[in-house]
């Protein structure tokens, strides 16, 4: 089997940048690697995700409950696994995922305030994706810890990923939702022992090179363990 590395965090934490850099580094060293990105906006499997994020089901993230919204993202991962990267994983490729099941845990569990209900949801979404849909569990989940007030500075300068405009999706334009997602992400990262990479030092956003160096340091032992 291959190795699956998930890179996750709240919006504008640098997931796309760092997954691409990690892929380039590994490929440059002769490692058989493949880059994944979720949602898979170029695939028909992401249509419900796009409708949800565009506000077609309600203008606020909370208009669609955590369980319902999670099924949109989970089905997209299942479809792309079966149609695109299952053979790569089974043939020993290193898969580097920009978001994964951890994204449902970060963004959707953030809608649930009660801790017992939150933990019940986290168990449910884990069972849905890893057991019912049968997609692989990651060998390493990296949490890019970018506090919201810093992430919003970066978010203002980027295009929407699914339509290329500067219009923000229902997650990105809701400051309260972003903050709840971040606080929840910190809780979930600790609960599941994800590897935390700080993106801010004091009042300074750390450089891409600094963060990427930390990522490579935690990835290297996983590759060695898998004899890649």
BALOBA-1460 file (C-alpha; in Angstrom, 3 decimals):
// residues 228
<rec num="1" residu="x" x="0.000" y="0.000" z="0.000"/>
<rec num="2" residu="x" x="0.996" y="3.600" z="-0.436"/>
<rec num="3" residu="x" x="1.365" y="6.384" z="2.089"/>
<rec num="4" residu="x" x="-1.350" y="8.997" z="2.543"/>
<rec num="5" residu="x" x="-0.442" y="12.397" z="3.963"/>
<rec num="6" residu="x" x="-3.277" y="14.865" z="4.631"/>
<rec num="7" residu="x" x="-2.604" y="18.583" z="5.015"/>
<rec num="8" residu="x" x="-5.482" y="20.484" z="6.573"/>
<rec num="9" residu="x" x="-6.458" y="23.629" z="8.423"/>
<rec num="10" residu="x" x="-8.941" y="26.475" z="8.283"/>
<rec num="11" residu="x" x="-9.395" y="28.695" z="5.221"/>
<rec num="12" residu="x" x="-6.263" y="30.545" z="4.023"/>
<rec num="13" residu="x" x="-3.887" y="28.471" z="6.143"/>
<rec num="14" residu="x" x="-1.747" y="27.578" z="3.117"/>
<rec num="15" residu="x" x="-2.936" y="24.047" z="2.398"/>
<rec num="16" residu="x" x="-2.692" y="24.266" z="-1.397"/>
<rec num="17" residu="x" x="0.686" y="25.985" z="-1.313"/>
<rec num="18" residu="x" x="2.250" y="23.471" z="1.040"/>
<rec num="19" residu="x" x="0.799" y="20.339" z="-0.533"/>
<rec num="20" residu="x" x="2.119" y="21.467" z="-3.911"/>
<rec num="21" residu="x" x="5.555" y="22.280" z="-2.494"/>
<rec num="22" residu="x" x="5.714" y="18.937" z="-0.685"/>
<rec num="23" residu="x" x="4.748" y="17.117" z="-3.875"/>
<rec num="24" residu="x" x="7.397" y="18.978" z="-5.878"/>
<rec num="25" residu="x" x="10.075" y="18.168" z="-3.303"/>
<rec num="26" residu="x" x="9.234" y="14.457" z="-3.158"/>
<rec num="27" residu="x" x="8.887" y="14.118" z="-6.926"/>
<rec num="28" residu="x" x="12.175" y="15.957" z="-7.347"/>
<rec num="29" residu="x" x="13.853" y="13.318" z="-5.175"/>
<rec num="30" residu="x" x="12.457" y="10.491" z="-7.258"/>
<rec num="31" residu="x" x="9.593" y="9.549" z="-4.944"/>
<rec num="32" residu="x" x="6.493" y="8.235" z="-6.748"/>
<rec num="33" residu="x" x="3.947" y="10.781" z="-5.545"/>
<rec num="34" residu="x" x="0.504" y="12.079" z="-6.493"/>
<rec num="35" residu="x" x="-1.208" y="15.282" z="-5.462"/>
<rec num="36" residu="x" x="-4.875" y="15.199" z="-4.404"/>
<rec num="37" residu="x" x="-7.173" y="18.134" z="-3.704"/>
<rec num="38" residu="x" x="-10.583" y="18.118" z="-2.042"/>
<rec num="39" residu="x" x="-13.167" y="19.076" z="-3.002"/>
<rec num="40" residu="x" x="-12.324" y="17.837" z="-6.522"/>
<rec num="41" residu="x" x="-13.878" y="20.849" z="-8.223"/>
<rec num="42" residu="x" x="-13.157" y="19.549" z="-11.730"/>
<rec num="43" residu="x" x="-15.151" y="16.370" z="-11.105"/>
<rec num="44" residu="x" x="-18.949" y="15.888" z="-11.286"/>
<rec num="45" residu="x" x="-18.680" y="14.405" z="-7.776"/>
<rec num="46" residu="x" x="-18.162" y="17.901" z="-6.360"/>
<rec num="47" residu="x" x="-21.382" y="19.396" z="-7.727"/>
<rec num="48" residu="x" x="-23.265" y="19.200" z="-4.412"/>
<rec num="49" residu="x" x="-20.271" y="20.741" z="-2.641"/>
<rec num="50" residu="x" x="-20.249" y="23.632" z="-5.111"/>
<rec num="51" residu="x" x="-23.978" y="24.210" z="-4.671"/>
<rec num="52" residu="x" x="-23.604" y="24.173" z="-0.884"/>
<rec num="53" residu="x" x="-20.640" y="26.562" z="-0.819"/>
<rec num="54" residu="x" x="-22.262" y="28.930" z="-3.321"/>
<rec num="55" residu="x" x="-25.267" y="29.316" z="-1.015"/>
<rec num="56" residu="x" x="-27.798" y="27.397" z="-3.120"/>
<rec num="57" residu="x" x="-29.023" y="25.510" z="-0.022"/>
<rec num="58" residu="x" x="-28.939" y="28.558" z="2.262"/>
<rec num="59" residu="x" x="-26.905" y="31.715" z="2.539"/>
<rec num="60" residu="x" x="-25.271" y="30.728" z="5.834"/>
<rec num="61" residu="x" x="-23.160" y="27.660" z="6.613"/>
<rec num="62" residu="x" x="-25.496" y="26.728" z="9.487"/>
<rec num="63" residu="x" x="-28.459" y="26.516" z="7.100"/>
<rec num="64" residu="x" x="-27.240" y="23.001" z="6.270"/>
<rec num="65" residu="x" x="-26.581" y="20.840" z="9.334"/>
<rec num="66" residu="x" x="-23.209" y="19.207" z="9.901"/>
<rec num="67" residu="x" x="-24.400" y="15.715" z="9.017"/>
<rec num="68" residu="x" x="-26.007" y="16.691" z="5.708"/>
<rec num="69" residu="x" x="-23.133" y="18.934" z="4.600"/>
<rec num="70" residu="x" x="-20.570" y="16.268" z="5.463"/>
<rec num="71" residu="x" x="-22.197" y="13.801" z="3.084"/>
<rec num="72" residu="x" x="-21.522" y="16.146" z="0.145"/>
<rec num="73" residu="x" x="-17.780" y="16.251" z="0.850"/>
<rec num="74" residu="x" x="-17.572" y="12.570" z="1.797"/>
<rec num="75" residu="x" x="-19.242" y="11.410" z="-1.426"/>
<rec num="76" residu="x" x="-16.787" y="13.489" z="-3.440"/>
<rec num="77" residu="x" x="-13.844" y="11.771" z="-1.728"/>
<rec num="78" residu="x" x="-15.382" y="8.321" z="-2.258"/>
<rec num="79" residu="x" x="-15.980" y="8.966" z="-5.963"/>
<rec num="80" residu="x" x="-12.494" y="10.300" z="-6.652"/>
<rec num="81" residu="x" x="-10.930" y="7.426" z="-4.685"/>
<rec num="82" residu="x" x="-12.740" y="4.846" z="-6.791"/>
<rec num="83" residu="x" x="-12.281" y="6.637" z="-10.113"/>
<rec num="84" residu="x" x="-8.882" y="8.270" z="-9.736"/>
<rec num="85" residu="x" x="-6.416" y="7.335" z="-7.009"/>
<rec num="86" residu="x" x="-7.316" y="3.907" z="-5.572"/>
<rec num="87" residu="x" x="-4.905" y="2.112" z="-7.920"/>
<rec num="88" residu="x" x="-2.128" y="4.600" z="-7.090"/>
<rec num="89" residu="x" x="-2.606" y="4.008" z="-3.384"/>
<rec num="90" residu="x" x="-2.595" y="0.227" z="-3.792"/>
<rec num="91" residu="x" x="0.544" y="0.408" z="-5.943"/>
<rec num="92" residu="x" x="2.662" y="2.183" z="-3.345"/>
<rec num="93" residu="x" x="2.341" y="5.818" z="-4.379"/>
<rec num="94" residu="x" x="2.733" y="8.591" z="-1.800"/>
<rec num="95" residu="x" x="-0.570" y="10.516" z="-1.853"/>
<rec num="96" residu="x" x="-0.489" y="14.124" z="-0.654"/>
<rec num="97" residu="x" x="-3.976" y="15.476" z="0.029"/>
<rec num="98" residu="x" x="-4.962" y="19.127" z="0.203"/>
<rec num="99" residu="x" x="-7.796" y="18.577" z="2.746"/>
<rec num="100" residu="x" x="-9.247" y="15.192" z="3.606"/>
<rec num="101" residu="x" x="-11.722" y="13.677" z="6.095"/>
<rec num="102" residu="x" x="-10.122" y="16.048" z="8.598"/>
<rec num="103" residu="x" x="-11.800" y="18.913" z="6.710"/>
<rec num="104" residu="x" x="-15.285" y="17.620" z="7.598"/>
<rec num="105" residu="x" x="-14.095" y="17.304" z="11.182"/>
<rec num="106" residu="x" x="-12.802" y="20.882" z="11.197"/>
<rec num="107" residu="x" x="-15.548" y="22.736" z="9.361"/>
<rec num="108" residu="x" x="-18.694" y="20.743" z="10.034"/>
<rec num="109" residu="x" x="-18.065" y="19.792" z="13.670"/>
<rec num="110" residu="x" x="-17.526" y="23.503" z="14.266"/>
<rec num="111" residu="x" x="-21.292" y="23.922" z="13.836"/>
<rec num="112" residu="x" x="-21.908" y="21.815" z="16.959"/>
<rec num="113" residu="x" x="-21.416" y="23.515" z="20.337"/>
<rec num="114" residu="x" x="-22.261" y="20.711" z="22.756"/>
<rec num="115" residu="x" x="-19.118" y="18.664" z="23.316"/>
<rec num="116" residu="x" x="-20.874" y="15.304" z="23.602"/>
<rec num="117" residu="x" x="-22.817" y="15.959" z="20.410"/>
<rec num="118" residu="x" x="-19.616" y="17.126" z="18.704"/>
<rec num="119" residu="x" x="-17.775" y="13.924" z="19.667"/>
<rec num="120" residu="x" x="-20.753" y="11.854" z="18.503"/>
<rec num="121" residu="x" x="-20.609" y="13.615" z="15.128"/>
<rec num="122" residu="x" x="-16.844" y="13.089" z="14.833"/>
<rec num="123" residu="x" x="-17.312" y="9.356" z="15.442"/>
<rec num="124" residu="x" x="-20.103" y="9.307" z="12.857"/>
<rec num="125" residu="x" x="-18.141" y="11.080" z="10.119"/>
<rec num="126" residu="x" x="-15.114" y="8.871" z="10.763"/>
<rec num="127" residu="x" x="-17.290" y="5.778" z="10.403"/>
<rec num="128" residu="x" x="-18.984" y="7.137" z="7.271"/>
<rec num="129" residu="x" x="-15.782" y="7.895" z="5.395"/>
<rec num="130" residu="x" x="-13.357" y="5.224" z="6.617"/>
<rec num="131" residu="x" x="-15.725" y="2.300" z="7.205"/>
<rec num="132" residu="x" x="-18.847" y="2.733" z="5.068"/>
<rec num="133" residu="x" x="-17.164" y="4.423" z="2.104"/>
<rec num="134" residu="x" x="-13.911" y="2.591" z="2.785"/>
<rec num="135" residu="x" x="-11.440" y="5.303" z="1.838"/>
<rec num="136" residu="x" x="-7.949" y="4.956" z="3.379"/>
<rec num="137" residu="x" x="-7.000" y="6.445" z="6.707"/>
<rec num="138" residu="x" x="-4.093" y="8.896" z="6.483"/>
<rec num="139" residu="x" x="-0.681" y="7.884" z="7.793"/>
<rec num="140" residu="x" x="-0.104" y="11.494" z="8.819"/>
<rec num="141" residu="x" x="-2.440" y="14.464" z="9.241"/>
<rec num="142" residu="x" x="-0.744" y="17.850" z="9.348"/>
<rec num="143" residu="x" x="-2.713" y="20.711" z="10.910"/>
<rec num="144" residu="x" x="-1.597" y="24.113" z="9.637"/>
<rec num="145" residu="x" x="-2.423" y="26.306" z="12.617"/>
<rec num="146" residu="x" x="-3.354" y="29.699" z="11.164"/>
<rec num="147" residu="x" x="-5.430" y="31.878" z="13.539"/>
<rec num="148" residu="x" x="-8.387" y="33.469" z="11.772"/>
<rec num="149" residu="x" x="-7.326" y="37.110" z="12.068"/>
<rec num="150" residu="x" x="-4.149" y="36.338" z="10.148"/>
<rec num="151" residu="x" x="-5.846" y="34.030" z="7.668"/>
<rec num="152" residu="x" x="-8.390" y="36.681" z="6.737"/>
<rec num="153" residu="x" x="-5.559" y="38.986" z="5.643"/>
<rec num="154" residu="x" x="-4.447" y="36.346" z="3.154"/>
<rec num="155" residu="x" x="-7.982" y="35.346" z="2.161"/>
<rec num="156" residu="x" x="-8.787" y="38.871" z="0.981"/>
<rec num="157" residu="x" x="-6.153" y="38.547" z="-1.742"/>
<rec num="158" residu="x" x="-7.134" y="35.188" z="-3.257"/>
<rec num="159" residu="x" x="-9.681" y="33.994" z="-5.795"/>
<rec num="160" residu="x" x="-12.530" y="31.585" z="-5.100"/>
<rec num="161" residu="x" x="-11.256" y="28.090" z="-5.952"/>
<rec num="162" residu="x" x="-14.359" y="26.771" z="-7.678"/>
<rec num="163" residu="x" x="-15.261" y="29.708" z="-9.941"/>
<rec num="164" residu="x" x="-12.119" y="31.875" z="-10.112"/>
<rec num="165" residu="x" x="-13.847" y="35.046" z="-8.877"/>
<rec num="166" residu="x" x="-13.066" y="37.132" z="-5.810"/>
<rec num="167" residu="x" x="-16.507" y="36.319" z="-4.336"/>
<rec num="168" residu="x" x="-16.194" y="34.422" z="-1.056"/>
<rec num="169" residu="x" x="-18.112" y="31.214" z="-0.370"/>
<rec num="170" residu="x" x="-20.540" y="30.858" z="2.546"/>
<rec num="171" residu="x" x="-17.745" y="29.654" z="4.832"/>
<rec num="172" residu="x" x="-15.234" y="32.360" z="3.951"/>
<rec num="173" residu="x" x="-17.583" y="35.332" z="4.282"/>
<rec num="174" residu="x" x="-18.858" y="34.398" z="7.745"/>
<rec num="175" residu="x" x="-16.366" y="35.659" z="10.352"/>
<rec num="176" residu="x" x="-18.146" y="33.933" z="13.227"/>
<rec num="177" residu="x" x="-18.188" y="30.628" z="11.390"/>
<rec num="178" residu="x" x="-14.460" y="30.920" z="10.588"/>
<rec num="179" residu="x" x="-13.612" y="31.570" z="14.235"/>
<rec num="180" residu="x" x="-15.746" y="28.648" z="15.441"/>
<rec num="181" residu="x" x="-14.090" y="26.421" z="12.840"/>
<rec num="182" residu="x" x="-10.651" y="27.456" z="14.053"/>
<rec num="183" residu="x" x="-11.440" y="26.834" z="17.714"/>
<rec num="184" residu="x" x="-12.952" y="23.499" z="16.758"/>
<rec num="185" residu="x" x="-9.907" y="22.655" z="14.611"/>
<rec num="186" residu="x" x="-7.636" y="23.128" z="17.623"/>
<rec num="187" residu="x" x="-9.870" y="20.798" z="19.645"/>
<rec num="188" residu="x" x="-10.016" y="18.126" z="16.945"/>
<rec num="189" residu="x" x="-6.283" y="18.319" z="16.217"/>
<rec num="190" residu="x" x="-5.551" y="17.596" z="19.872"/>
<rec num="191" residu="x" x="-8.224" y="14.889" z="20.093"/>
<rec num="192" residu="x" x="-6.808" y="12.954" z="17.153"/>
<rec num="193" residu="x" x="-3.169" y="13.803" z="17.772"/>
<rec num="194" residu="x" x="-2.638" y="15.520" z="14.437"/>
<rec num="195" residu="x" x="0.776" y="17.058" z="13.829"/>
<rec num="196" residu="x" x="0.460" y="20.796" z="14.439"/>
<rec num="197" residu="x" x="2.573" y="23.199" z="12.394"/>
<rec num="198" residu="x" x="2.310" y="26.807" z="13.648"/>
<rec num="199" residu="x" x="1.840" y="29.347" z="10.852"/>
<rec num="200" residu="x" x="2.229" y="32.404" z="13.073"/>
<rec num="201" residu="x" x="5.030" y="33.419" z="15.419"/>
<rec num="202" residu="x" x="4.089" y="36.288" z="17.707"/>
<rec num="203" residu="x" x="2.456" y="38.824" z="15.389"/>
<rec num="204" residu="x" x="4.253" y="37.554" z="12.298"/>
<rec num="205" residu="x" x="2.975" y="35.111" z="9.698"/>
<rec num="206" residu="x" x="5.831" y="32.667" z="9.235"/>
<rec num="207" residu="x" x="7.374" y="32.425" z="5.783"/>
<rec num="208" residu="x" x="6.396" y="29.660" z="3.379"/>
<rec num="209" residu="x" x="9.964" y="28.341" z="3.568"/>
<rec num="210" residu="x" x="9.871" y="28.130" z="7.376"/>
<rec num="211" residu="x" x="6.579" y="26.255" z="7.409"/>
<rec num="212" residu="x" x="7.605" y="23.927" z="4.602"/>
<rec num="213" residu="x" x="10.820" y="23.053" z="6.433"/>
<rec num="214" residu="x" x="8.746" y="21.973" z="9.455"/>
<rec num="215" residu="x" x="6.485" y="19.904" z="7.205"/>
<rec num="216" residu="x" x="9.426" y="18.095" z="5.626"/>
<rec num="217" residu="x" x="10.792" y="17.290" z="9.088"/>
<rec num="218" residu="x" x="7.590" y="15.457" z="10.079"/>
<rec num="219" residu="x" x="7.082" y="13.800" z="6.694"/>
<rec num="220" residu="x" x="10.569" y="12.283" z="6.458"/>
<rec num="221" residu="x" x="10.073" y="9.722" z="9.289"/>
<rec num="222" residu="x" x="6.773" y="8.598" z="7.754"/>
<rec num="223" residu="x" x="8.481" y="7.968" z="4.411"/>
<rec num="224" residu="x" x="11.306" y="6.077" z="6.066"/>
<rec num="225" residu="x" x="8.855" y="3.960" z="8.030"/>
<rec num="226" residu="x" x="7.091" y="3.118" z="4.789"/>
<rec num="227" residu="x" x="10.423" y="2.447" z="3.070"/>
<rec num="228" residu="x" x="9.690" y="4.946" z="0.295"/>
